Amino acid sequence: MGRRSAKQKRNVRQQSRMLTKIRFSLLRCFSSLTLLSACCHKSSLGEMSAHSFYQTSPAQIGVEVRGIDLKKQVSPENDVHKHRMLIFRDQGSVEGERHVEISKWFGELESTFYKHHRSPHPDVFRVSNDKNEGCTGVGRTGWHIDGSFQPAPFAYSLYHMAHVPSQGDTAFAPLTEMIDQLDDRKRERWERLWMTLCFHLGMTEAFIWDYDTPEQSKWTDWDETQSLLREIHQEFVKDGGAIQYSHKWQDGDFIISDNLAVGHEATPQTQLPRSQVGLRVLHRTTVKGTEAPTKKYTVRKTLHRDEL
């Protein structure tokens, strides 16, 4: 192949930036609403509390757990399936090795992120508001699930706040409730969207509108993609963000989240500098996904562009 022209290089960079921007968007998880609904309704898999020696109390999403020391006690997998998110308080400092051990209760770990030199373990993603302490600028690309760029998104995410700043919540939202509140027309349209991403990794191209035959598939352009992203974002922020749970981190917090059932986004305050809010250090591990998104529906009619 010959050398690329300057214009071709600019186009490649522009496409890469565009798809990187939406890389962590929640759109990937909508490629299988059926899968998400099944994962979100895992409450039938366990009793109210798998362990009598700790107490749970309802939170806006999931439950808050007290009376258990994750550095010593056995695993509460059934409760994660039931409640989708467990918020463990008063855990003190959970070392990287133990964080990884807890994560392996739920399956094989998968670590695709940059390895910061301050991370306590190769499988622990270290996020901070100080580049010398961890990776910065993380989580502000929009509502997302972790590993949306993977063929099978991560099954679970486990978070531990190693250093708590004075500001900087993480917002969570239950995906079943968000999907269930869609009107029929919007849900049908979203069901027909596929998301492929990571142009610079050779993994994606763009949105595909699936008209049930390969010849009728269509890529969305940049404006249409942006419009869809805004539409999805609006579902999370409407009614004053009533569907959201904003977690105010406390010393010793440890969260186990069903990644396919709960979306999340870092609030703007998480990006405030250390000089303003103090040091923020979040440790995260991710469990390898086993469920690749699929489509299980029949297109009843072909929609014209002005109907979309």
C-alpha positions as CSV (number, residue, x, y, z in Angstrom):
1,M,0.0,0.0,0.0
2,G,1.2,3.5,-0.7
3,R,1.6,6.3,1.8
4,R,-1.6,7.9,3.2
5,S,-2.3,11.5,2.3
6,A,-2.4,14.1,5.0
7,K,-6.2,14.2,4.5
8,Q,-6.5,10.5,4.9
9,K,-4.5,10.6,8.1
10,R,-6.7,13.4,9.5
11,N,-9.8,11.4,8.7
12,V,-8.3,8.3,10.5
13,R,-7.5,10.4,13.5
14,Q,-10.9,12.0,13.5
15,Q,-12.6,8.6,13.4
16,S,-10.4,7.3,16.1
17,R,-11.2,10.3,18.4
18,M,-14.9,9.9,17.6
19,L,-15.1,6.3,18.5
20,T,-12.8,6.6,21.5
21,K,-15.1,9.3,22.9
22,I,-18.0,6.8,22.7
23,R,-15.9,3.9,23.7
24,F,-17.1,3.7,27.2
25,S,-20.7,4.8,26.5
26,L,-23.6,2.7,27.7
27,L,-24.6,2.1,24.1
28,R,-22.7,-1.2,24.0
29,C,-24.9,-2.6,26.7
30,F,-28.0,-1.8,24.8
31,S,-26.9,-4.2,22.1
32,S,-28.8,-6.8,24.1
33,L,-31.6,-5.5,26.2
34,T,-32.8,-9.1,26.6
35,L,-29.4,-10.0,28.2
36,L,-29.5,-6.9,30.5
37,S,-33.0,-7.6,31.7
38,A,-32.1,-11.2,32.5
39,C,-29.1,-10.1,34.5
40,C,-30.9,-7.4,36.3
41,H,-33.6,-9.7,37.5
42,K,-31.3,-12.1,39.4
43,S,-33.2,-11.5,42.6
44,S,-34.7,-15.0,42.4
45,L,-31.3,-16.6,42.8
46,G,-30.7,-16.1,46.5
47,E,-32.3,-15.8,49.9
48,M,-32.6,-12.4,51.5
49,S,-29.2,-12.7,53.2
50,A,-26.8,-15.6,52.6
51,H,-25.1,-14.9,55.9
52,S,-26.7,-14.4,59.3
53,F,-23.6,-12.7,60.8
54,Y,-23.9,-9.4,58.9
55,Q,-26.7,-6.9,58.5
56,T,-28.1,-5.3,55.3
57,S,-30.2,-2.2,55.0
58,P,-31.8,-1.0,51.7
59,A,-30.0,1.6,49.6
60,Q,-31.4,3.4,46.6
61,I,-29.7,0.7,44.6
62,G,-28.7,-2.5,46.2
63,V,-28.1,-2.7,50.0
64,E,-25.7,-1.3,52.5
65,V,-23.8,-4.0,54.4
66,R,-22.4,-3.7,57.9
67,G,-21.0,-6.3,60.4
68,I,-18.7,-8.1,58.0
69,D,-14.9,-7.8,57.5
70,L,-14.0,-8.6,53.9
71,K,-10.4,-9.1,55.0
72,K,-11.5,-12.2,57.0
73,Q,-15.1,-13.3,56.2
74,V,-16.4,-15.6,53.5
75,S,-18.0,-14.4,50.3
76,P,-21.5,-13.0,49.8
77,E,-22.0,-13.9,46.2
78,N,-25.8,-14.7,46.5
79,D,-26.5,-11.3,47.8
80,V,-24.8,-9.6,44.9
81,H,-27.0,-11.6,42.5
82,K,-30.1,-10.6,44.5
83,H,-29.5,-7.0,45.1
84,R,-27.2,-6.1,42.2
85,M,-24.9,-3.9,44.3
86,L,-23.5,-4.4,47.8
87,I,-22.0,-1.4,49.6
88,F,-19.7,-2.6,52.4
89,R,-18.9,0.0,55.0
90,D,-16.1,0.3,57.6
91,Q,-13.7,-2.0,55.8
92,G,-10.6,0.0,56.6
93,S,-7.8,-0.4,54.1
94,V,-8.2,-3.5,51.8
95,E,-4.9,-4.5,50.4
96,G,-4.5,-5.1,46.7
97,E,-3.9,-8.8,47.1
98,R,-7.1,-9.2,49.2
99,H,-9.1,-7.1,46.7
100,V,-8.1,-9.5,44.0
101,E,-8.9,-12.5,46.1
102,I,-12.4,-11.2,46.8
103,S,-12.9,-10.5,43.1
104,K,-12.0,-14.1,42.2
105,W,-15.0,-15.3,44.2
106,F,-17.0,-14.2,41.2
107,G,-14.9,-15.6,38.4
108,E,-11.8,-15.0,36.4
109,L,-10.3,-11.5,36.4
110,E,-9.8,-9.6,33.2
111,S,-7.6,-6.5,33.3
112,T,-7.5,-4.5,30.1
113,F,-6.4,-1.1,31.6
114,Y,-3.2,0.8,31.9
115,K,-1.0,-0.5,34.8
116,H,-0.1,2.6,36.9
117,H,3.2,2.2,38.8
118,R,1.4,3.0,42.1
119,S,-1.2,0.2,41.7
120,P,-1.0,-2.3,44.6
121,H,-1.5,-5.3,42.2
122,P,-1.3,-5.8,38.4
123,D,-5.0,-6.6,38.4
124,V,-6.0,-3.5,40.3
125,F,-6.9,-0.4,38.2
126,R,-5.8,2.6,40.2
127,V,-7.7,5.9,39.5
128,S,-6.8,9.3,41.0
129,N,-7.0,13.0,40.7
130,D,-3.2,13.2,40.8
131,K,-1.3,11.7,37.9
132,N,1.5,10.7,40.2
133,E,-0.9,8.5,42.2
134,G,-3.1,7.0,39.6
135,C,-4.8,7.3,36.2
136,T,-6.6,10.6,35.8
137,G,-9.7,11.6,33.8
138,V,-11.4,8.3,34.2
139,G,-15.2,7.7,34.1
140,R,-16.3,11.0,32.6
141,T,-17.2,9.7,29.1
142,G,-20.9,9.3,29.9
143,W,-23.0,6.6,31.5
144,H,-21.5,3.3,30.9
145,I,-20.8,-0.2,32.1
146,D,-17.2,-1.4,32.4
147,G,-15.7,-3.3,29.5
148,S,-18.3,-2.2,27.0
149,F,-15.5,-2.5,24.4
150,Q,-15.2,-6.2,25.1
151,P,-17.1,-8.9,23.1
152,A,-18.5,-9.8,26.5
153,P,-18.6,-6.9,28.9
154,F,-17.2,-7.4,32.4
155,A,-19.5,-9.4,34.7
156,Y,-18.7,-7.6,37.9
157,S,-16.8,-4.5,39.1
158,L,-15.4,-4.2,42.6
159,Y,-14.4,-0.8,43.9
160,H,-12.4,0.3,47.0
161,M,-11.8,3.9,47.8
162,A,-8.3,3.9,49.2
163,H,-8.2,7.7,49.7
164,V,-11.4,9.7,50.1
165,P,-11.5,13.3,48.9
166,S,-13.8,15.9,50.3
167,Q,-15.9,15.8,47.1
168,G,-16.4,13.4,44.3
169,D,-19.4,11.0,44.2
170,T,-19.9,8.1,41.9
171,A,-23.4,8.0,40.3
172,F,-25.1,4.6,39.8
173,A,-28.3,3.7,38.0
174,P,-30.3,0.4,37.8
175,L,-30.6,-0.6,34.1
176,T,-33.7,-2.7,34.3
177,E,-35.7,0.3,35.7
178,M,-34.2,2.6,33.1
179,I,-35.1,0.3,30.3
180,D,-38.6,-0.5,31.6
181,Q,-39.5,3.2,31.7
182,L,-38.9,3.6,27.9
183,D,-42.0,4.0,25.7
184,D,-42.6,1.3,23.2
185,R,-41.5,3.3,20.2
186,K,-38.1,4.3,21.7
187,R,-37.5,0.8,23.1
188,E,-38.2,-0.8,19.7
189,R,-35.8,1.6,18.0
190,W,-33.1,1.0,20.6
191,E,-33.5,-2.8,20.2
192,R,-32.5,-2.4,16.6
193,L,-29.2,-0.7,17.4
194,W,-25.9,-2.4,17.4
195,M,-22.8,-0.7,18.7
196,T,-19.3,-1.6,17.6
197,L,-16.3,0.4,18.8
198,C,-12.6,1.0,19.3
199,F,-11.6,1.9,15.8
200,H,-8.0,2.4,16.7
201,L,-7.9,-1.2,18.0
202,G,-9.4,-2.5,14.8
203,M,-12.4,-3.8,16.7
204,T,-15.2,-1.6,15.4
205,E,-16.7,0.5,12.7
206,A,-19.8,2.4,13.9
207,F,-23.5,1.9,14.7
208,I,-25.3,-0.5,12.5
209,W,-29.1,-0.2,11.9
210,D,-30.1,-3.8,11.4
211,Y,-32.9,-4.1,8.8
212,D,-32.8,-7.9,9.1
213,T,-30.6,-8.4,6.0
214,P,-26.9,-7.6,5.6
215,E,-27.5,-5.6,2.4
216,Q,-29.8,-3.2,4.3
217,S,-27.5,-2.5,7.3
218,K,-26.4,1.1,7.6
219,W,-23.8,3.0,9.6
220,T,-24.9,6.1,11.4
221,D,-23.0,9.3,10.8
222,W,-21.4,11.5,13.5
223,D,-24.5,13.7,14.0
224,E,-26.8,10.7,14.3
225,T,-24.5,9.0,16.7
226,Q,-24.3,12.2,18.9
227,S,-28.1,12.5,18.8
228,L,-28.4,8.9,20.1
229,L,-25.9,9.5,22.9
230,R,-27.8,12.5,24.0
231,E,-31.1,10.6,23.9
232,I,-29.7,7.8,26.1
233,H,-28.1,10.3,28.5
234,Q,-31.5,12.1,28.9
235,E,-33.0,8.9,30.2
236,F,-30.6,9.0,33.1
237,V,-30.9,12.7,34.0
238,K,-34.6,13.3,33.4
239,D,-36.8,14.1,36.4
240,G,-33.8,15.5,38.1
241,G,-31.9,12.3,37.9
242,A,-34.4,10.5,40.1
243,I,-33.3,7.1,38.8
244,Q,-29.7,7.7,40.0
245,Y,-28.0,6.8,43.3
246,S,-25.1,9.2,44.1
247,H,-22.7,7.4,46.3
248,K,-20.8,9.6,48.7
249,W,-17.7,7.7,49.5
250,Q,-16.6,7.2,53.1
251,D,-13.4,5.8,54.5
252,G,-13.3,2.0,54.2
253,D,-16.0,1.7,51.5
254,F,-15.9,-1.4,49.3
255,I,-18.6,-1.9,46.6
256,I,-19.3,-5.0,44.6
257,S,-21.5,-4.3,41.6
258,D,-23.2,-6.5,39.0
259,N,-21.8,-4.7,36.1
260,L,-24.5,-5.8,33.6
261,A,-27.2,-4.7,35.9
262,V,-25.9,-1.3,37.1
263,G,-24.6,1.6,35.0
264,H,-22.4,4.3,36.5
265,E,-20.7,7.6,35.8
266,A,-18.1,9.6,37.7
267,T,-19.5,13.0,38.8
268,P,-17.6,16.1,37.7
269,Q,-16.3,16.7,41.2
270,T,-14.2,13.5,40.8
271,Q,-11.9,15.5,38.5
272,L,-11.2,18.3,41.0
273,P,-7.5,18.7,41.7
274,R,-5.8,17.3,44.9
275,S,-5.1,20.9,46.0
276,Q,-8.8,21.6,46.2
277,V,-10.4,18.5,47.5
278,G,-7.5,16.3,48.7
279,L,-6.2,13.1,47.3
280,R,-8.6,10.7,45.6
281,V,-7.5,7.2,44.9
282,L,-10.0,4.5,43.8
283,H,-9.0,0.9,43.2
284,R,-11.1,-1.2,40.8
285,T,-11.0,-4.8,39.6
286,T,-13.1,-6.4,36.9
287,V,-14.4,-10.0,36.5
288,K,-14.3,-11.4,33.0
289,G,-17.7,-11.4,31.2
290,T,-19.3,-14.7,30.1
291,E,-22.4,-13.3,28.3
292,A,-21.9,-11.8,24.9
293,P,-24.8,-9.5,23.9
294,T,-27.2,-11.0,21.4
295,K,-30.4,-10.0,19.7
296,K,-33.7,-12.0,20.1
297,Y,-36.4,-10.1,18.2
298,T,-38.2,-10.0,14.9
299,V,-38.4,-6.8,12.9
300,R,-42.1,-6.4,12.1
301,K,-41.6,-3.7,9.5
302,T,-38.9,-1.6,7.9
303,L,-38.8,1.8,9.3
304,H,-38.1,4.8,7.0
305,R,-35.5,7.3,8.1
306,D,-38.1,9.9,9.0
307,E,-39.7,7.4,11.4
308,L,-36.5,6.8,13.3
